[in-house]
Amino acid sequence: MRLIAEGAEALIYSGKFLGLEAVVKHRVEKHYRIKSLDVQLRKQRTKVEARVTSAASSVGAMVPRVLMVSTYDIYMTKIAGVRLDEFLKGTEGEKVAAHRTLFSAGSELGILHNADIVHGDYTPANVIVGRGGDAIVIDFGLSEITNSTESKAVDLLLMKRSLNPDQYISFANGYAKSAKEARDIMQRLSAIETRGRYKTRTLITNGDVTA
């Protein structure tokens, strides 16, 4: 296995597993935590992430397939492609390609929310653009199962803050097409954005999404 990424909570390795191209997410020890608490948190978060990722796959979302889970490790199929943030930089001026992929990213989030799966960190860095421009969702490390409209709206907010207005419209239209409760969730997003430091608002007019 070869180390390909290092995050705050985990190391990501790439290699072969059971003959498949795979990645392994290994949750690392945090020495500043009490040992018993660290063990408990790492075990619990590994288990929850694997369970939610598998649940997302079972409802038809485009996500890695979980191959095996151990105490602190999740073995998953490797997703070929580029991160959405990198893809958007490379498609400046190619609005059709960007629109299709952003629409797909919004649609995938809608599929997750229909199953009460909240990603928790839905940004372009956690969406892979695969062959044909389809969006594949990765990294469910902060995910949870909840029917909270507020939590689902925050997923939208995280992506919105990472996109320009035109990009967000494409994303939001994909979400509105897919999510069963899109109107309620987008209205909650609008309410969230009126609080404190949030200055922009999402408006719903006659069923059309604007930003």
Buried (B, 14 or more C-beta within 10 A) or exposed (E): BEEEEEEEBBBBBBBEBEEEEBBBBBBBEBEEEEEEEBBEBBEEBBBBBBBBBBBBBEEEBBBBEBBEBEEBBBBBBBBEBEBBBBBBEEBEEEEEBBBBBBBBBBBBBBBBBBBBBBBBBBBBBBBBBBEEBBBBBBBBBBBBEEEEBEBBBBBBBBBBEBBEEEBBBBBBBBBBEBBEBBEEBBBBBBBBBEEEEBEBEBEBEEEEBEB
